[in-house]
Amino acid sequence: MRASELRQMDDAALKQQLQDAKQELFNLRFQLATGKSVNTARIRLLKKDIARILTILRERRGR
């Protein structure tokens, strides 16, 4: 998801998006550990999305 799209969301929606991304990342890591076929590129994208969301939340907290 683009940072500009995330900036348009309110804090509650961002926190929900963050929770969903963390849950999906957990599930993908679990599948990877159990030997199932996993799209590793998706893991990378999720980690970047989580970082973007956290950055935006911290920016708002600083204001």
N, CA, C and O atoms as CSV, one atom per row, in Angstrom:
chain,resi,resn,atom,element,x,y,z
A,1,MET,N,N,0.846,-1.170,0.000
A,1,MET,CA,C,0.000,0.000,0.000
A,1,MET,C,C,0.896,1.241,0.000
A,1,MET,O,O,1.937,1.263,0.658
A,2,ARG,N,N,0.495,2.244,-0.724
A,2,ARG,CA,C,1.286,3.468,-0.826
A,2,ARG,C,C,1.151,4.318,0.437
A,2,ARG,O,O,0.127,4.290,1.120
A,3,ALA,N,N,2.198,5.064,0.724
A,3,ALA,CA,C,2.197,5.933,1.899
A,3,ALA,C,C,1.115,7.002,1.783
A,3,ALA,O,O,0.499,7.373,2.781
A,4,SER,N,N,0.883,7.496,0.573
A,4,SER,CA,C,-0.145,8.527,0.395
A,4,SER,C,C,-1.533,7.977,0.725
A,4,SER,O,O,-2.373,8.697,1.265
A,5,GLU,N,N,-1.773,6.718,0.406
A,5,GLU,CA,C,-3.057,6.094,0.749
A,5,GLU,C,C,-3.173,5.921,2.259
A,5,GLU,O,O,-4.242,6.124,2.834
A,6,LEU,N,N,-2.076,5.547,2.890
A,6,LEU,CA,C,-2.091,5.346,4.335
A,6,LEU,C,C,-2.297,6.661,5.078
A,6,LEU,O,O,-2.972,6.691,6.107
A,7,ARG,N,N,-1.723,7.743,4.568
A,7,ARG,CA,C,-1.844,9.045,5.228
A,7,ARG,C,C,-3.284,9.558,5.215
A,7,ARG,O,O,-3.648,10.386,6.051
A,8,GLN,N,N,-4.095,9.085,4.294
A,8,GLN,CA,C,-5.490,9.513,4.218
A,8,GLN,C,C,-6.363,8.795,5.247
A,8,GLN,O,O,-7.485,9.225,5.515
A,9,MET,N,N,-5.859,7.710,5.819
A,9,MET,CA,C,-6.623,6.944,6.801
A,9,MET,C,C,-6.494,7.592,8.179
A,9,MET,O,O,-5.510,8.273,8.468
A,10,ASP,N,N,-7.505,7.369,9.024
A,10,ASP,CA,C,-7.410,7.865,10.390
A,10,ASP,C,C,-6.626,6.861,11.243
A,10,ASP,O,O,-6.293,5.768,10.784
A,11,ASP,N,N,-6.339,7.247,12.481
A,11,ASP,CA,C,-5.499,6.414,13.343
A,11,ASP,C,C,-6.115,5.046,13.610
A,11,ASP,O,O,-5.402,4.042,13.631
A,12,ALA,N,N,-7.413,4.995,13.811
A,12,ALA,CA,C,-8.068,3.718,14.092
A,12,ALA,C,C,-7.940,2.765,12.905
A,12,ALA,O,O,-7.680,1.575,13.083
A,13,ALA,N,N,-8.122,3.288,11.705
A,13,ALA,CA,C,-7.998,2.455,10.508
A,13,ALA,C,C,-6.558,1.996,10.315
A,13,ALA,O,O,-6.313,0.866,9.894
A,14,LEU,N,N,-5.609,2.872,10.621
A,14,LEU,CA,C,-4.197,2.496,10.508
A,14,LEU,C,C,-3.841,1.390,11.497
A,14,LEU,O,O,-3.122,0.449,11.160
A,15,LYS,N,N,-4.348,1.515,12.712
A,15,LYS,CA,C,-4.067,0.490,13.717
A,15,LYS,C,C,-4.676,-0.849,13.317
A,15,LYS,O,O,-4.073,-1.897,13.548
A,16,GLN,N,N,-5.857,-0.823,12.724
A,16,GLN,CA,C,-6.486,-2.054,12.247
A,16,GLN,C,C,-5.676,-2.656,11.098
A,16,GLN,O,O,-5.467,-3.867,11.042
A,17,GLN,N,N,-5.227,-1.798,10.187
A,17,GLN,CA,C,-4.407,-2.241,9.059
A,17,GLN,C,C,-3.104,-2.858,9.575
A,17,GLN,O,O,-2.641,-3.871,9.050
A,18,LEU,N,N,-2.520,-2.244,10.598
A,18,LEU,CA,C,-1.288,-2.746,11.197
A,18,LEU,C,C,-1.510,-4.122,11.815
A,18,LEU,O,O,-0.698,-5.029,11.633
A,19,GLN,N,N,-2.594,-4.271,12.533
A,19,GLN,CA,C,-2.911,-5.547,13.164
A,19,GLN,C,C,-3.115,-6.635,12.107
A,19,GLN,O,O,-2.633,-7.756,12.273
A,20,ASP,N,N,-3.817,-6.315,11.036
A,20,ASP,CA,C,-4.049,-7.284,9.962
A,20,ASP,C,C,-2.742,-7.696,9.290
A,20,ASP,O,O,-2.529,-8.873,8.998
A,21,ALA,N,N,-1.876,-6.723,9.049
A,21,ALA,CA,C,-0.597,-7.012,8.394
A,21,ALA,C,C,0.281,-7.882,9.283
A,21,ALA,O,O,0.924,-8.813,8.798
A,22,LYS,N,N,0.313,-7.589,10.574
A,22,LYS,CA,C,1.116,-8.397,11.493
A,22,LYS,C,C,0.589,-9.826,11.573
A,22,LYS,O,O,1.371,-10.774,11.642
A,23,GLN,N,N,-0.725,-9.982,11.564
A,23,GLN,CA,C,-1.320,-11.318,11.610
A,23,GLN,C,C,-0.984,-12.100,10.345
A,23,GLN,O,O,-0.639,-13.279,10.417
A,24,GLU,N,N,-1.082,-11.452,9.191
A,24,GLU,CA,C,-0.763,-12.124,7.934
A,24,GLU,C,C,0.716,-12.500,7.883
A,24,GLU,O,O,1.066,-13.581,7.408
A,25,LEU,N,N,1.583,-11.616,8.369
A,25,LEU,CA,C,3.012,-11.909,8.404
A,25,LEU,C,C,3.285,-13.107,9.305
A,25,LEU,O,O,4.085,-13.975,8.957
A,26,PHE,N,N,2.633,-13.158,10.447
A,26,PHE,CA,C,2.784,-14.294,11.353
A,26,PHE,C,C,2.384,-15.591,10.662
A,26,PHE,O,O,3.093,-16.594,10.751
A,27,ASN,N,N,1.247,-15.567,9.973
A,27,ASN,CA,C,0.775,-16.770,9.289
A,27,ASN,C,C,1.739,-17.213,8.194
A,27,ASN,O,O,1.996,-18.407,8.038
A,28,LEU,N,N,2.274,-16.257,7.436
A,28,LEU,CA,C,3.218,-16.606,6.377
A,28,LEU,C,C,4.511,-17.171,6.952
A,28,LEU,O,O,5.069,-18.122,6.405
A,29,ARG,N,N,4.984,-16.601,8.038
A,29,ARG,CA,C,6.200,-17.124,8.677
A,29,ARG,C,C,5.962,-18.526,9.216
A,29,ARG,O,O,6.844,-19.381,9.146
A,30,PHE,N,N,4.784,-18.759,9.748
A,30,PHE,CA,C,4.439,-20.084,10.258
A,30,PHE,C,C,4.416,-21.101,9.119
A,30,PHE,O,O,4.928,-22.211,9.262
A,31,GLN,N,N,3.822,-20.722,7.990
A,31,GLN,CA,C,3.789,-21.611,6.830
A,31,GLN,C,C,5.194,-21.885,6.316
A,31,GLN,O,O,5.500,-23.007,5.915
A,32,LEU,N,N,6.041,-20.881,6.324
A,32,LEU,CA,C,7.424,-21.041,5.880
A,32,LEU,C,C,8.167,-22.018,6.791
A,32,LEU,O,O,8.938,-22.851,6.316
A,33,ALA,N,N,7.933,-21.914,8.092
A,33,ALA,CA,C,8.608,-22.782,9.054
A,33,ALA,C,C,8.136,-24.226,8.950
A,33,ALA,O,O,8.904,-25.151,9.213
A,34,THR,N,N,6.879,-24.423,8.570
A,34,THR,CA,C,6.352,-25.783,8.471
A,34,THR,C,C,6.614,-26.409,7.117
A,34,THR,O,O,6.241,-27.557,6.879
A,35,GLY,N,N,7.252,-25.665,6.227
A,35,GLY,CA,C,7.653,-26.236,4.951
A,35,GLY,C,C,6.641,-26.110,3.838
A,35,GLY,O,O,6.827,-26.693,2.770
A,36,LYS,N,N,5.586,-25.372,4.058
A,36,LYS,CA,C,4.603,-25.180,2.997
A,36,LYS,C,C,5.122,-24.160,1.993
A,36,LYS,O,O,6.006,-23.364,2.306
A,37,SER,N,N,4.576,-24.189,0.804
A,37,SER,CA,C,4.975,-23.244,-0.231
A,37,SER,C,C,4.471,-21.850,0.133
A,37,SER,O,O,3.282,-21.646,0.378
A,38,VAL,N,N,5.402,-20.896,0.163
A,38,VAL,CA,C,5.061,-19.536,0.587
A,38,VAL,C,C,5.626,-18.545,-0.419
A,38,VAL,O,O,6.722,-18.726,-0.948
A,39,ASN,N,N,4.859,-17.499,-0.669
A,39,ASN,CA,C,5.321,-16.410,-1.512
A,39,ASN,C,C,6.214,-15.510,-0.653
A,39,ASN,O,O,5.716,-14.678,0.105
A,40,THR,N,N,7.528,-15.679,-0.775
A,40,THR,CA,C,8.455,-14.931,0.073
A,40,THR,C,C,8.456,-13.441,-0.252
A,40,THR,O,O,8.786,-12.624,0.609
A,41,ALA,N,N,8.096,-13.080,-1.463
A,41,ALA,CA,C,8.018,-11.658,-1.813
A,41,ALA,C,C,6.911,-10.980,-1.008
A,41,ALA,O,O,7.023,-9.805,-0.659
A,42,ARG,N,N,5.857,-11.714,-0.719
A,42,ARG,CA,C,4.749,-11.160,0.073
A,42,ARG,C,C,5.219,-10.825,1.487
A,42,ARG,O,O,4.776,-9.837,2.073
A,43,ILE,N,N,6.114,-11.643,2.034
A,43,ILE,CA,C,6.653,-11.376,3.367
A,43,ILE,C,C,7.391,-10.043,3.360
A,43,ILE,O,O,7.223,-9.226,4.266
A,44,ARG,N,N,8.208,-9.829,2.333
A,44,ARG,CA,C,8.966,-8.586,2.221
A,44,ARG,C,C,8.032,-7.381,2.117
A,44,ARG,O,O,8.259,-6.358,2.763
A,45,LEU,N,N,6.993,-7.502,1.311
A,45,LEU,CA,C,6.041,-6.402,1.147
A,45,LEU,C,C,5.296,-6.096,2.446
A,45,LEU,O,O,5.061,-4.934,2.776
A,46,LEU,N,N,4.930,-7.141,3.171
A,46,LEU,CA,C,4.231,-6.937,4.442
A,46,LEU,C,C,5.118,-6.214,5.446
A,46,LEU,O,O,4.654,-5.322,6.155
A,47,LYS,N,N,6.385,-6.592,5.509
A,47,LYS,CA,C,7.307,-5.934,6.430
A,47,LYS,C,C,7.452,-4.455,6.093
A,47,LYS,O,O,7.523,-3.615,6.991
A,48,LYS,N,N,7.494,-4.138,4.816
A,48,LYS,CA,C,7.596,-2.738,4.402
A,48,LYS,C,C,6.305,-1.978,4.710
A,48,LYS,O,O,6.350,-0.821,5.129
A,49,ASP,N,N,5.158,-2.624,4.503
A,49,ASP,CA,C,3.880,-1.985,4.829
A,49,ASP,C,C,3.787,-1.691,6.324
A,49,ASP,O,O,3.330,-0.621,6.727
A,50,ILE,N,N,4.224,-2.647,7.141
A,50,ILE,CA,C,4.205,-2.452,8.592
A,50,ILE,C,C,5.082,-1.264,8.968
A,50,ILE,O,O,4.695,-0.442,9.799
A,51,ALA,N,N,6.253,-1.172,8.365
A,51,ALA,CA,C,7.157,-0.052,8.647
A,51,ALA,C,C,6.528,1.274,8.232
A,51,ALA,O,O,6.654,2.269,8.947
A,52,ARG,N,N,5.856,1.298,7.088
A,52,ARG,CA,C,5.200,2.529,6.635
A,52,ARG,C,C,4.114,2.970,7.616
A,52,ARG,O,O,4.020,4.145,7.970
A,53,ILE,N,N,3.303,2.016,8.046
A,53,ILE,CA,C,2.213,2.332,8.974
A,53,ILE,C,C,2.775,2.865,10.290
A,53,ILE,O,O,2.293,3.870,10.813
A,54,LEU,N,N,3.790,2.195,10.821
A,54,LEU,CA,C,4.383,2.638,12.081
A,54,LEU,C,C,5.007,4.023,11.949
A,54,LEU,O,O,4.928,4.831,12.874
A,55,THR,N,N,5.621,4.297,10.815
A,55,THR,CA,C,6.218,5.611,10.582
A,55,THR,C,C,5.152,6.698,10.602
A,55,THR,O,O,5.339,7.742,11.226
A,56,ILE,N,N,4.051,6.460,9.930
A,56,ILE,CA,C,2.976,7.456,9.876
A,56,ILE,C,C,2.365,7.670,11.256
A,56,ILE,O,O,2.081,8.805,11.638
A,57,LEU,N,N,2.160,6.588,12.006
A,57,LEU,CA,C,1.609,6.724,13.356
A,57,LEU,C,C,2.557,7.518,14.255
A,57,LEU,O,O,2.107,8.332,15.061
A,58,ARG,N,N,3.854,7.288,14.124
A,58,ARG,CA,C,4.824,8.024,14.944
A,58,ARG,C,C,4.892,9.492,14.536
A,58,ARG,O,O,5.060,10.367,15.386
A,59,GLU,N,N,4.765,9.762,13.248
A,59,GLU,CA,C,4.747,11.156,12.789
A,59,GLU,C,C,3.568,11.898,13.406
A,59,GLU,O,O,3.707,13.039,13.847
A,60,ARG,N,N,2.430,11.260,13.434
A,60,ARG,CA,C,1.231,11.903,13.979
A,60,ARG,C,C,1.352,12.101,15.481
A,60,ARG,O,O,0.862,13.093,16.021
A,61,ARG,N,N,2.004,11.161,16.159
A,61,ARG,CA,C,2.178,11.273,17.600
A,61,ARG,C,C,3.092,12.445,17.952
A,61,ARG,O,O,2.947,13.059,19.010
A,62,GLY,N,N,4.033,12.750,17.058
A,62,GLY,CA,C,4.983,13.825,17.304
A,62,GLY,C,C,4.403,15.214,17.135
A,62,GLY,O,O,4.977,16.186,17.626
A,63,ARG,N,N,3.301,15.323,16.463
A,63,ARG,CA,C,2.695,16.643,16.200
A,63,ARG,C,C,1.960,17.178,17.387
A,63,ARG,O,O,1.399,18.272,17.324
